[in-house]
Amino acid sequence: MEFAEREARGVSSTYERLSLAVARDDEVLALLGTLPPAKRQPNLLFGVVRLLGGPVDDPAAFHEFTVRNWPAVEAELRIRATQTNEAGRCALLLPVLAALPQPLALLEVGTSAGLCLYPDRYTYRYNDDMVGSDGPVLECTATGMVPPTGLPAVVWRAGLDLNPLDVTDPADVAWLDALIWPEHTHRRARLHAAAAIAAADPPLLVRGDLVDHLPALGAQAPPGATLVVFHTSVLYQVPPRRRTAFTEVVRGLPGHWIAIEAPHVLAHDALPDPPDKALHNVLSLDGTPLAWTRGHGQAIAWFA
Ligand SMILES: C[S@@+](CC[C@H](N)C(=O)[O-])C[C@H]1O[C@@H](n2cnc3c(N)ncnc32)[C@H](O)[C@@H]1O
């Protein structure tokens, strides 16, 4: 229900309808109930069914496919996680990145396939203002801010993830594609355009934990560049005690820290009301909240 009302509504009518139907589907709920709680997320289930070629646009057909193919669905649910990699979130990072002392050494924790490590290779449209001229165009509705006028200079890019995905592996790209919501053809095109950019000049991707392995990776950043550790939609997958450990580690590094996370996941002392009832994340720099942001990078409302 929460997924339907706060995440899918107004963003994917297919997933809003499907998640409302699944919330009332005792048979599918009983099957999901046999899995650990982290494996019961709507987005994970819908992505797995899509990966297996099942229908998501008709709730009755979805029910039939899921129940009939449960062994295969369950096997994929158990090995996969929601690793959606959304290059569009670079539109939320850019205003902060462009204002930091250049050049930048970027280190993204929870990087998935590393597509957010290329904020200098995409083009942005904030309302009517364009920034950049190459790569996919990332559209973002911006309020309360003057859009950046230029791209950052990036001299190093590294990503850390428990399970880094490889944009040169068709199976990994197929999973990233299956995670994109059905009507979002613009996001699917963006994924493939961004994957081509990453494949042409791959980042350093390290398999590891964002607490245990961050200091060693940060130490590899070149001297003379501003180290920027950042993460977008990651900490909800990290247990609360490890989130605290992470914020302590990241604050101890010589550089800046950009977070884009839900406010119940990364708390801030004082926040204004969000622009509307939709689910919003908070953009922060070194722990100071700056803006409300929408999940796929489609909107930013600056309040600082
Ligand atoms: C929802 S994805 C977001 C990916 C990317 N940040 C983006 O916004 O497009 C979250 C990623 O965090 C990674 N992750 C979760 N817990 C982690 C941990 N403890 N250490 C490193 N990565 C982690 C997952 O494997 C996954 O790839």
The ligand as a Tripos MOL2 file, in Angstrom:
@<TRIPOS>MOLECULE
LIG
   27    29     1     0     0
SMALL
NO_CHARGES

@<TRIPOS>ATOM
      1 C1         19.1910    1.2130   -4.7110 C.3       1 LIG1
      2 S1         20.8540    0.9690   -5.1970 S.3       1 LIG1
      3 C2         21.3200    2.6320   -5.5940 C.3       1 LIG1
      4 C3         22.4720    2.6720   -6.5720 C.3       1 LIG1
      5 C4         23.0070    4.0620   -6.8950 C.3       1 LIG1
      6 N1         23.4830    4.7260   -5.7030 N.3       1 LIG1
      7 C5         21.9830    4.9240   -7.5750 C.2       1 LIG1
      8 O1         21.4280    5.8250   -6.9090 O.co2     1 LIG1
      9 O2         21.7180    4.7660   -8.7730 O.co2     1 LIG1
     10 C6         21.7090    0.6810   -3.6380 C.3       1 LIG1
     11 C7         23.0810    0.0630   -3.8020 C.3       1 LIG1
     12 O3         23.7130    0.0610   -2.5120 O.3       1 LIG1
     13 C8         24.4630   -1.1220   -2.3760 C.3       1 LIG1
     14 N2         24.7070   -1.3930   -0.9490 N.ar      1 LIG1
     15 C9         23.7920   -1.7230   -0.0020 C.ar      1 LIG1
     16 N3         24.4000   -1.8960    1.1950 N.ar      1 LIG1
     17 C10        25.7230   -1.6490    1.0060 C.ar      1 LIG1
     18 C11        26.8710   -1.6900    1.8640 C.ar      1 LIG1
     19 N4         26.7670   -2.0060    3.1550 N.pl3     1 LIG1
     20 N5         28.0750   -1.3920    1.3430 N.ar      1 LIG1
     21 C12        28.1950   -1.0950    0.0130 C.ar      1 LIG1
     22 N6         27.1460   -1.0580   -0.8430 N.ar      1 LIG1
     23 C13        25.9240   -1.3380   -0.3630 C.ar      1 LIG1
     24 C14        23.5950   -2.1710   -3.0670 C.3       1 LIG1
     25 O4         24.3470   -3.3260   -3.4240 O.3       1 LIG1
     26 C15        23.0700   -1.3830   -4.2690 C.3       1 LIG1
     27 O5         23.8930   -1.5270   -5.3900 O.3       1 LIG1
@<TRIPOS>BOND
     1     1     2 1
     2     2     3 1
     3     2    10 1
     4     3     4 1
     5     4     5 1
     6     5     6 1
     7     5     7 1
     8     7     8 2
     9     7     9 1
    10    10    11 1
    11    11    12 1
    12    11    26 1
    13    12    13 1
    14    13    14 1
    15    13    24 1
    16    14    15 ar
    17    14    23 ar
    18    15    16 ar
    19    16    17 ar
    20    17    18 ar
    21    17    23 ar
    22    18    19 1
    23    18    20 ar
    24    20    21 ar
    25    21    22 ar
    26    22    23 ar
    27    24    25 1
    28    24    26 1
    29    26    27 1
@<TRIPOS>SUBSTRUCTURE
     1 LIG1         1 GROUP 0 **** ****
